[in-house]
Amino acid sequence: MEKNFFYDDIPGYISIQKVCSDFAANTTFHLHNSFEIYLFLQGNVNYWVDQSLYHLKRGTLLIFNNQEIHRVVNPSLKEYERLLIHFRPQIIKPFNTDNTNLLSCFTDREKGQNNAILLLNKQLDIFLSLAKKLSDALHSEQYGSDVLTKNYLIEMLIFINRLYQQNNDILEQHPLSKRLQDILDFIELNLSEDLSLDRISSHFSLDKSYLSRLFKSETGSTIYNFILLKRISLAKQLLSEDKNVSETCSLSGFNDYANFIRAFKKITGCSPSHYKTNF
């Protein structure tokens, strides 16, 4: 059974940490209520973002909004180093202007697409310098440190958005097998419909046990948990589009309202109504 650990709560509105270990806190597909900036520094790991798989290199910068499911794969089981930054988007929105959407790189693209870019050495140095300023301000108790923390995060977001707008050095996705890609596409197109193992196996003329083993071996996730996370991701999107909880339940493929409430709270840590109001 997969570890029941789908989300992290950050202690404040911003967190930053450098981690070097041979394991990740979340090894299954998961998603956050915050936005995440992930800088890969060293090691040999692959990273799933929705239906995309990337092989990470030093200087790979990944970004995730709070609707994108993702997981790390560490085939070598050796230590790898990364810098993690989480922030809640509501602290940034007041600083957007008519000409500058600081969250554009997180929101103005297809879900699970173009999440990764490879920084040049000079760009990596600039990012690490910004990250140090952000970390120092965040952990300081000096007067004005709270203001500086937001300022450095804003400066970092401007830097990241400019990199994405240049649209170069987008990291290539690792190719998936045709069969797995077809299955993932089918799930994506039918999230609001019946996605029982019976239906999927029948659609692809595959034995149910074989389908389950295939999906687990190629993604590291059970097909059930993947579909569940995808539906919660869709529910988050619908709630952010001002759908009510009942509509969201139906449109995201949950036929039972009570089951939807339980699943949403288990995966996000809060009820759909609380998420709609606060996130």
N, C-alpha and C positions, 0 to 999 in steps of 0.2 A: 504494500500500500504506500502511496506517495505521502510525503510529509505534508501535514495540514498547516501550511504556512504560506499564505498568499500575499500578504501585504505587510508593510512596515509603517508604524506611526513615527513621525519625526518629533523630537522633543519640543521644538519650537517651530517657527515658520521657515527656517533655513537650517540645514546641517551640511557639514563638509567633513570628510574623513579620508585619509589615505590608508589603504588596507593591503597587507601582503600576507597571503595564506594560501594553502592548497585546497581550500573549500570556500564556497559562498554561503551566506546565510540562507539565501533562497536558491535552491537547485531545481525546483519545479517551475513551470510557467507561473507567473504571478504578475500583478500590476499594483501600482501605488495610487494613493489619493493625491500625492504630490507629483511635480514634474522632476525628472532626473537628468543629470548631466554625468556621463560616465567616461572618464579618460583612462585608456589602457596604457600601462607603462612598461610592463615586461611579462613574459611568460608565453604559454602556448595554449590558448583557449579559443573556442568558437562561441558565437553568441546568436541565439534565436531572438528575432523580433517579429512577432506575429508569424507570417509565413516566410519570412526572409532569414537566411542563415549567413553569418559573416565569419570569416577567419580573421581574428584580430592581430594587428601589428602594433608595435610601439608607436604611440601618437594617434591611434584610432580614437576618435571622439564620437560617442554615441549619445543621442538624446531621445528621451521617451516622454510622451505626455501621459496623463493619468488614465488614458483609455487603451494604452498599448501593452499587450502582454509580452513578456520576455523571459528568457532564462539563459544562464551561462552553462557551457559544457567544457569541462577540463579533462580531456582524454589522457593527458600525461600524468595526472594526479600530482604534479609538482607545483610549487608555490608560484603564484602570479600576483602582480602588483597593479593596483588600480586606484584612481581617485574618484570618489563618489560625492556628488553634490545633489541634495534634494531641496526643493523649495515649493512653497504653496503659491500657485499662480495668482491668487487674489491679492498678494502683497505687491505684485508687479503691475497689475492692471491699472491702478491709479496713475502710473507714470507713462502710460501710453499716450501718444498724441495722434492727431489726424494723419501725420506723415510717418510716424514710427510706432509699429506694433512690436513691442519687445518680445512677445511670445510667438511671433510669426513662424519661426523655424519649427516650433512644436505643433502648431495648429493648422498652418496653411499648406498642408500636403496630405496625400492619402495615408490613411492609418497603416502603419507598418512598412512604409516606403521611405527611402532616402533618410534613414536614421543615422547612417554612419559616414563620416568623412575621415580622411587621413591627413593629419597636420604635417606641414613641412617643419623642419627643425626650428626655423625662426618663429613660426606660428606656435609651436609647442612651447618654446621658451616664454613667449608672451603670455600664453595661457597659464603656465605654471606660476609666473610672476603675479598674475591677477588672482590666482587661487590662493597664493600665500597671503596677499593683502586681505582677501576675503576671510581667510581662516584667522589671521591675526586680529582683525576687527571683531569677528564673531566671538572670539574667546577673550576679548579684552573687557575690562570693567571701567576703562577710562571714559571721561566725558565725551560724548559724541560718537562713541563706538557703534551704537545702534544705527545712527545715520550713515556712518561710513560703510557698515555692512551692506546696507541696501544700495549705496552708491557703487560699491565694488561689484555687487551682483549685477546691477544694471549695466555697468561697463563691460562685464563679461558677456552678458546677453547681446549687447551691441556687437561685440567682437564675433560671437558665434553666428549671429544673423548675417553679418557681412560675409563670413566664410561660406555660408549656405547659399547666399545670393550669387556668389561668384560661380557656383554650380560646377566647380572643378574638384578633382580629387575625391569624388564620391566613391566610397569603397564598394568594390564589386561584390555581389552576392554569390555565395557558394551554391552551385547548381544542385537542385534536388532531383530525385528520381521522378520520372514522368508519372508513375503510379501514385506516389505520395503527393505530387503537385496537383494531380487530378482530384484526389480525395480532399485536400485542403481547399481547393477551389469550390468543390461541391458543398463543403461545410459552410464556407463563406457566403455562398449564394442562398443557403437554406436555413439560416439561423432562426428565422421566425417559424419554420416549419418543423415537421417531425424529423428528428435526426437520431432515431433509435439505431442501434447496431444492426437490427434486422433490415431497416430501410437502406442504410448505407451499403451493407454487404450485398443486398439484392440488387441495388443500382449498379454495382461494379462486378456482379457475378462472382463474388468471393465468399469463401467460407468465413463465418463470423470469427472463429478462433484465429484463422490465418490473418484476417484483417486487423484484429487486436494486436497480434504479435508484430506484424509489419509496422503498424503505426508506432508502437512502443519502441521498437528497435531503431527506427529512423528519427524519431523526435525526442525520445527519452520520456515521453508523457503517455499516459493512458488516453485513449480517444475520448473517454467520458470527461476527464478533467479538462482536456483541451476545449471541448465544446462548451463546458460550463463556464470557463474563463472567457471564451469568446462571447458568450451570451451576456455575461456580466459587463464586459466591455461595451457591448451594444447598448445595454441598459443605461450605463453611465452617459453614453452619447445622447440617448433619447431624453434623459432627465435634463441634460445640459441644454437641450433644444426646447425645453419647457413642456415636455409631455408630462401628464400626470402619472402617478405611480401605477394606476390600473392599466392605462394605455401601454406604459412601458413594459409591464408584466407580459401582456399579450404579444406585443410587437417584438420582444426579445426571445420569444419561444418558450416561455414558462406558462404552461397551461393551468397550473395550480398557484393561486395567489399566495397562500401561506408558505408554500415551498419556495416561491420567489423571494419573499421577505427573509426567510431563514438563510437561503443561499447568498443573497446580497450582503447581509450582515456578516456572515461567516467570512466572505471573501474581502470585503472592504472595511469591516470593522464598524460600520454604522448602517442605519436603516436607509432605504431609498429616499424617504422624505427628508431625513437629516442631510443626506448627500445633496439632494436637490437645493436645499436652502443654503448650505454652507460651502459647497464646492462648485 
